[in-house]
Amino acid sequence: MNRHLLMLALCQGLFLTNNVTFMAINGLVGLSLAPAGWMATLPLTAYVLGSAMAAMPVAWVQAHWGRRRSFQAGLVVAMLACALAAWAAWSRNFWLLLLATVIAGFYAANAALYRFAGPELAAPHYKERAISLVLAGGILGGVVGPNMASSTRDLLPVPFVGAYLTLIGVAALALLVVSRIDFPPHVPPAKGADAGRSVAELARQPVFIVAVAGAALGYGVMNLLMAATPIAMQICGHPFESTALVLEWHVLGMYVPSFFTGHLIKRVGVLPVMAAGVVLNLVCVAVALSGVELMQFLVALFTLGVGWNFLYTGGTTLLTQAYRPEEKNRAQGAMDTCVFGVMMVSSFASGALITTRGWTLLNFGSLLPLTVVALALIWLRRQRTGEIGASRAA
């Protein structure tokens, strides 16, 4: 552990402050501006669409510009996107809000790679804990984001304009911090150098498939339920302050476990930790289906956060077993393209289902991707057991 790794964790926290605030307010701003109710979460979908579109270009930028310059570019884009979103809310322009959130996706695609940059700032044997520590920085976002959304909601005459403007300052602070991190020297790829395997070749590995499935579908389920929560709680008559409290506990559930998830993976293995993530997601669904009181929302979303942490940290750690150093940008970009693609679908489905079918059907719908993840983990476990048996027989 060193100060540069801690500064990167701080950047993760500032990113999550931006991200959680976006998640807390974009659905509500969209609900007030959208031409139809089912379009309420389109700003969230647009945010994820922008992230999915930017994932592979960001991987190229990281390979040719290096970590620091790419992260700096993402933060400059974040400030511009927040300013545009503030203007969209002020002028009550729904389509401009969608454009702003698509642009903000470039920042999200950059910041998603903080977790992969963490191990590069630590000793090789600290890889799992470095990933976990960087993700733990999200605790800052869990505490600050929902409270910032609540306290800045009525800062200006038009609701939430003040929140968007405040996020410009958050991104500026992150830009200052990331500029002071000493990343390993960047060596651009030489012409004609061996670039390693293609994405298609990487994607044929069982370990790659399961890593991506765990991270992408785990994130998709989390996003499906989290994006709908502010709207569901408003429909159920809960005040926005209660929504902010639920989101705060949700994000704490997402990132507090990061202090021990890396150690847990090192101790018991990555597949059991990911399996525990599936079980916790099922517990979330069971609690959510039991009622719509504040405590049930809070417990369900907190459990959902912990389950996401186990699946996402586990999937990220598992992916590092699937590529060589020269393939890292390609493999990481491919994973995040899949993650953001699934999130895009879940964001759209979240708004459509919560406004047309309700909270109950939304939760039942999350059981399908969770089943797929569980089957993928069993498949990889059997693959590895078979390989061990074959090697012993030889």
Secondary structure as the mmCIF struct_conf table of DSSP 4:
data_model
#
loop_
_struct_conf.conf_type_id
_struct_conf.id
_struct_conf.beg_label_comp_id
_struct_conf.beg_label_asym_id
_struct_conf.beg_label_seq_id
_struct_conf.end_label_comp_id
_struct_conf.end_label_asym_id
_struct_conf.end_label_seq_id
HELX_RH_AL_P HELX_RH_AL_P1 ARG A 3 LEU A 33
BEND BEND1 PRO A 35 ALA A 36
HELX_RH_3T_P HELX_RH_3T_P1 GLY A 37 MET A 39
TURN_TY1_P TURN_TY1_P1 ALA A 40 THR A 41
HELX_RH_AL_P HELX_RH_AL_P2 LEU A 42 TRP A 65
HELX_RH_AL_P HELX_RH_AL_P3 ARG A 67 SER A 91
TURN_TY1_P TURN_TY1_P2 ARG A 92 ARG A 92
HELX_RH_AL_P HELX_RH_AL_P4 PHE A 94 ALA A 111
TURN_TY1_P TURN_TY1_P3 ALA A 112 LEU A 113
HELX_RH_AL_P HELX_RH_AL_P5 TYR A 114 ALA A 117
HELX_RH_3T_P HELX_RH_3T_P2 GLY A 118 LEU A 121
BEND BEND2 ALA A 122 ALA A 122
HELX_RH_3T_P HELX_RH_3T_P3 PRO A 124 TYR A 126
HELX_RH_AL_P HELX_RH_AL_P6 LYS A 127 ALA A 136
TURN_TY1_P TURN_TY1_P4 GLY A 137 GLY A 137
HELX_RH_AL_P HELX_RH_AL_P7 GLY A 138 THR A 152
TURN_TY1_P TURN_TY1_P5 ARG A 153 ASP A 154
BEND BEND3 LEU A 155 VAL A 158
TURN_TY1_P TURN_TY1_P6 PRO A 159 PHE A 160
HELX_RH_AL_P HELX_RH_AL_P8 VAL A 161 VAL A 178
TURN_TY1_P TURN_TY1_P7 SER A 179 ARG A 180
HELX_LH_PP_P HELX_LH_PP_P1 PHE A 183 HIS A 186
HELX_LH_PP_P HELX_LH_PP_P2 PRO A 188 ALA A 190
TURN_TY1_P TURN_TY1_P8 LYS A 191 GLY A 192
HELX_RH_AL_P HELX_RH_AL_P9 VAL A 199 LEU A 202
TURN_TY1_P TURN_TY1_P9 ALA A 203 ARG A 204
BEND BEND4 GLN A 205 GLN A 205
HELX_RH_AL_P HELX_RH_AL_P10 PRO A 206 ILE A 235
TURN_TY1_P TURN_TY1_P10 CYS A 236 GLY A 237
HELX_RH_AL_P HELX_RH_AL_P11 PHE A 240 TYR A 255
TURN_TY1_P TURN_TY1_P11 VAL A 256 PRO A 257
HELX_RH_AL_P HELX_RH_AL_P12 SER A 258 VAL A 268
HELX_RH_AL_P HELX_RH_AL_P13 VAL A 270 ALA A 288
TURN_TY1_P TURN_TY1_P12 LEU A 289 SER A 290
BEND BEND5 GLU A 293 GLU A 293
HELX_RH_AL_P HELX_RH_AL_P14 LEU A 294 LEU A 319
TURN_TY1_P TURN_TY1_P13 THR A 320 GLN A 321
BEND BEND6 ALA A 322 ALA A 322
HELX_RH_3T_P HELX_RH_3T_P4 PRO A 325 GLU A 327
HELX_RH_AL_P HELX_RH_AL_P15 LYS A 328 THR A 356
TURN_TY1_P TURN_TY1_P14 ARG A 357 ARG A 357
HELX_RH_AL_P HELX_RH_AL_P16 TRP A 359 GLY A 365
TURN_TY1_P TURN_TY1_P15 SER A 366 SER A 366
HELX_RH_AL_P HELX_RH_AL_P17 LEU A 367 ALA A 393
#
